[in-house]
């Protein structure tokens, strides 16, 4: 299941998130394959509070059923992404973010160019074990995508480097 809503954060809350994009020191997040993104998990407590309010209001998400809401703000640039990172976050996420066994992912596009190539793709494996793009969701500021962590997904930036650009996202990994 993939759900998408625009205007996820209220205007004042979006301003807070946009300010954080410029204030946070970003560090490289790496896997054994290379650089995944640059990001910062040290977010103010207020971010968790406004995110849970937005999840409940915008997606009718049952926030009481889950205890862990691990958030990170990422900066991704096509030239710094060293590999095509189609993945599932119910396993690989632990090595990148420290989240264990995420059940849900929330991705909110914060800052960047309004462009399909800056968006996120969802993939299926074909008979030859190759990834095939099933659907894509283009970048639009304050657009949120809520999906099950077991879905194959990844940024479209490495696939379309010639037309993509930098982007900031807020990612939240939700577990019990």
VOPAGU-2260 file (C-alpha; in pm, 1 decimal, decimal comma):
REM VOPAGU-2260
SITE   aa  ch    i         X         Y         Z
SITE  UNK   A    0       0,0       0,0       0,0
SITE  UNK   A    1     129,3     344,0     -98,9
SITE  UNK   A    2     -51,8     658,1      12,6
SITE  UNK   A    3      33,2    1011,3    -103,1
SITE  UNK   A    4     -85,4    1346,3      33,0
SITE  UNK   A    5      16,9    1701,3     -48,0
SITE  UNK   A    6      47,1    1976,6     215,6
SITE  UNK   A    7     151,7    1723,5     481,6
SITE  UNK   A    8     289,4    1973,6     733,4
SITE  UNK   A    9      91,5    2280,9     838,0
SITE  UNK   A   10     255,3    2604,6     709,4
SITE  UNK   A   11     429,7    2693,3    1039,6
SITE  UNK   A   12     551,9    2336,5    1085,5
SITE  UNK   A   13     681,8    2328,3     727,3
SITE  UNK   A   14     876,1    2648,5     801,3
SITE  UNK   A   15    1042,9    2474,7    1097,5
SITE  UNK   A   16    1140,9    2178,3     879,3
SITE  UNK   A   17    1277,7    2406,1     604,4
SITE  UNK   A   18    1481,9    2602,2     860,7
SITE  UNK   A   19    1631,9    2275,2     987,5
SITE  UNK   A   20    1749,1    2192,1     633,5
SITE  UNK   A   21    1979,8    2493,6     644,5
SITE  UNK   A   22    2085,8    2460,6    1007,9
SITE  UNK   A   23    2175,6    2093,3    1049,8
SITE  UNK   A   24    2525,1    1956,1     995,8
SITE  UNK   A   25    2492,2    1670,9     750,2
SITE  UNK   A   26    2707,2    1359,3     777,2
SITE  UNK   A   27    2752,8    1084,5     520,6
SITE  UNK   A   28    2533,0     779,3     569,1
SITE  UNK   A   29    2702,0     479,0     412,4
SITE  UNK   A   30    2632,8     115,5     350,1
SITE  UNK   A   31    2875,4    -144,8     224,0
SITE  UNK   A   32    2782,2     -24,5    -128,3
SITE  UNK   A   33    2886,8     337,8     -74,7
SITE  UNK   A   34    2726,4     669,4      18,8
SITE  UNK   A   35    2353,1     643,5      66,3
SITE  UNK   A   36    2287,4    1011,4     145,6
SITE  UNK   A   37    2392,9    1293,1     375,9
SITE  UNK   A   38    2172,5    1338,0     678,3
SITE  UNK   A   39    2115,3    1420,6    1042,0
SITE  UNK   A   40    1910,0    1225,3    1297,2
SITE  UNK   A   41    1956,3    1481,9    1575,9
SITE  UNK   A   42    1621,9    1650,9    1529,6
SITE  UNK   A   43    1441,2    1857,3    1794,3
SITE  UNK   A   44    1171,8    1675,0    1994,2
SITE  UNK   A   45     915,7    1908,3    1838,1
SITE  UNK   A   46     971,6    1735,6    1501,5
SITE  UNK   A   47     850,3    1401,2    1638,3
SITE  UNK   A   48     546,8    1573,0    1791,2
SITE  UNK   A   49     439,9    1757,8    1475,0
SITE  UNK   A   50     508,5    1451,6    1260,8
SITE  UNK   A   51     285,0    1229,4    1473,7
SITE  UNK   A   52       9,4    1494,7    1461,6
SITE  UNK   A   53      40,4    1515,7    1082,7
SITE  UNK   A   54      43,1    1134,6    1043,9
SITE  UNK   A   55    -278,9    1109,5    1240,7
SITE  UNK   A   56    -451,6    1401,4    1068,5
SITE  UNK   A   57    -334,4    1359,6     706,9
SITE  UNK   A   58    -320,9     976,7     684,2
SITE  UNK   A   59    -548,8     873,9     973,6
SITE  UNK   A   60    -248,5     669,4    1089,2
SITE  UNK   A   61    -294,0     469,8    1413,2
SITE  UNK   A   62      -5,1     638,0    1599,3
SITE  UNK   A   63     -88,9     466,0    1929,5
SITE  UNK   A   64      -8,1     121,8    1777,8
SITE  UNK   A   65     360,2     211,8    1722,5
SITE  UNK   A   66     626,2     324,5    1969,0
SITE  UNK   A   67     925,6     420,3    1754,8
SITE  UNK   A   68     925,2     710,3    1510,5
SITE  UNK   A   69    1288,4     748,3    1400,7
SITE  UNK   A   70    1326,9    1062,4    1193,4
SITE  UNK   A   71    1612,4    1188,5     977,8
SITE  UNK   A   72    1652,7    1479,5     737,0
SITE  UNK   A   73    1843,4    1384,1     422,9
SITE  UNK   A   74    2021,7    1585,7     160,5
SITE  UNK   A   75    2067,0    1387,5    -159,4
SITE  UNK   A   76    2258,7    1507,4    -461,7
SITE  UNK   A   77    2275,8    1291,9    -775,4
SITE  UNK   A   78    2652,7    1334,8    -804,0
SITE  UNK   A   79    2713,1    1213,6    -446,2
SITE  UNK   A   80    2499,2     901,6    -464,1
SITE  UNK   A   81    2746,5     630,9    -550,7
SITE  UNK   A   82    2506,6     349,7    -620,3
SITE  UNK   A   83    2154,8     277,0    -732,0
SITE  UNK   A   84    1994,7     212,0    -396,4
SITE  UNK   A   85    1671,1      27,5    -459,4
SITE  UNK   A   86    1601,8    -137,5    -126,7
SITE  UNK   A   87    1355,2    -246,8     138,2
SITE  UNK   A   88    1373,1     -69,8     473,4
SITE  UNK   A   89    1258,1    -363,2     682,3
SITE  UNK   A   90    1615,4    -502,7     669,4
SITE  UNK   A   91    1879,7    -270,1     522,8
SITE  UNK   A   92    1764,0      31,6     723,9
SITE  UNK   A   93    1924,7     -98,2    1040,9
SITE  UNK   A   94    2275,8     -48,5     902,1
SITE  UNK   A   95    2200,7     297,0     761,9
SITE  UNK   A   96    1973,9     461,4    1018,5
SITE  UNK   A   97    1984,2     242,6    1326,6
SITE  UNK   A   98    1614,7     162,6    1292,2
SITE  UNK   A   99    1530,7    -199,1    1364,1
SITE  UNK   A  100    1255,4    -376,1    1170,2
SITE  UNK   A  101    1065,4     -75,2    1040,7
SITE  UNK   A  102     705,2    -153,7     948,4
SITE  UNK   A  103     621,8     175,1     777,2
SITE  UNK   A  104     817,0     446,4     597,5
SITE  UNK   A  105     715,6     807,1     568,8
SITE  UNK   A  106     894,4    1027,1     316,7
SITE  UNK   A  107     821,0    1399,8     297,7
SITE  UNK   A  108     975,1    1609,1      19,9
SITE  UNK   A  109    1098,6    1930,5     182,4
SITE  UNK   A  110    1323,0    2126,1     -50,9
SITE  UNK   A  111    1431,7    2081,8    -410,1
SITE  UNK   A  112    1320,6    2122,5    -767,0
SITE  UNK   A  113     967,4    2027,6    -866,3
SITE  UNK   A  114    1070,9    1739,6   -1089,4
SITE  UNK   A  115     978,3    1374,2   -1141,9
SITE  UNK   A  116    1349,7    1280,9   -1146,6
SITE  UNK   A  117    1384,8    1411,0    -788,9
SITE  UNK   A  118    1108,1    1180,9    -676,3
SITE  UNK   A  119    1087,4     826,2    -547,6
SITE  UNK   A  120    1019,0     507,8    -738,9
SITE  UNK   A  121     859,6     179,9    -635,7
SITE  UNK   A  122     988,2    -132,2    -807,4
SITE  UNK   A  123     908,8    -497,2    -870,2
SITE  UNK   A  124    1145,0    -779,8    -959,0
SITE  UNK   A  125    1082,2    -938,3   -1298,2
SITE  UNK   A  126    1150,8   -1303,0   -1392,1
SITE  UNK   A  127    1514,3   -1217,4   -1472,2
SITE  UNK   A  128    1555,5   -1070,0   -1119,3
SITE  UNK   A  129    1584,3    -717,0   -1260,1
SITE  UNK   A  130    1412,4    -417,8   -1103,5
SITE  UNK   A  131    1127,3    -274,3   -1306,7
SITE  UNK   A  132     975,6      60,8   -1215,8
SITE  UNK   A  133     615,5      -1,5   -1109,2
SITE  UNK   A  134     524,7     358,1   -1019,4
SITE  UNK   A  135     693,4     686,2    -948,8
SITE  UNK   A  136     598,0     980,6    -733,3
SITE  UNK   A  137     749,3    1311,6    -835,8
SITE  UNK   A  138     903,9    1568,1    -606,4
SITE  UNK   A  139     670,6    1839,7    -483,2
SITE  UNK   A  140     742,8    2040,3    -169,6
SITE  UNK   A  141     549,4    1914,0     134,0
SITE  UNK   A  142     428,1    1599,9     -46,6
SITE  UNK   A  143     425,8    1295,8     182,7
SITE  UNK   A  144     440,2     928,6      90,0
SITE  UNK   A  145     346,2     661,8     344,9
SITE  UNK   A  146     424,6     302,3     252,5
SITE  UNK   A  147     509,3     -38,9     393,9
SITE  UNK   A  148     880,6     -81,0     458,2
SITE  UNK   A  149     885,5    -414,6     275,4
SITE  UNK   A  150     828,2    -246,4     -63,7
SITE  UNK   A  151    1123,1    -211,8    -302,0
SITE  UNK   A  152    1183,5     159,9    -343,5
SITE  UNK   A  153    1452,6     413,0    -412,8
SITE  UNK   A  154    1529,5     765,0    -519,9
SITE  UNK   A  155    1495,7     823,5    -892,6
SITE  UNK   A  156    1799,6    1055,9    -885,6
SITE  UNK   A  157    2062,2     788,5    -965,8
SITE  UNK   A  158    1848,9     658,5   -1251,8
SITE  UNK   A  159    1797,2    1003,4   -1405,6
SITE  UNK   A  160    2115,8    1190,1   -1307,5
SITE  UNK   A  161    2108,8    1412,6   -1616,1
SITE  UNK   A  162    1775,8    1575,9   -1519,4
SITE  UNK   A  163    1765,3    1541,0   -1140,3
SITE  UNK   A  164    1906,8    1778,9    -880,8
SITE  UNK   A  165    1956,2    1800,1    -504,7
SITE  UNK   A  166    1668,2    1744,5    -263,2
SITE  UNK   A  167    1600,1    1752,3     110,4
SITE  UNK   A  168    1358,4    1499,3     256,1
SITE  UNK   A  169    1226,5    1412,7     599,2
SITE  UNK   A  170    1218,8    1036,8     642,4
SITE  UNK   A  171    1052,7     859,6     932,1
SITE  UNK   A  172    1090,3     487,8    1001,6
SITE  UNK   A  173     804,1     356,9    1210,5
SITE  UNK   A  174     829,3      41,2    1419,4
SITE  UNK   A  175     663,4    -118,4    1721,6
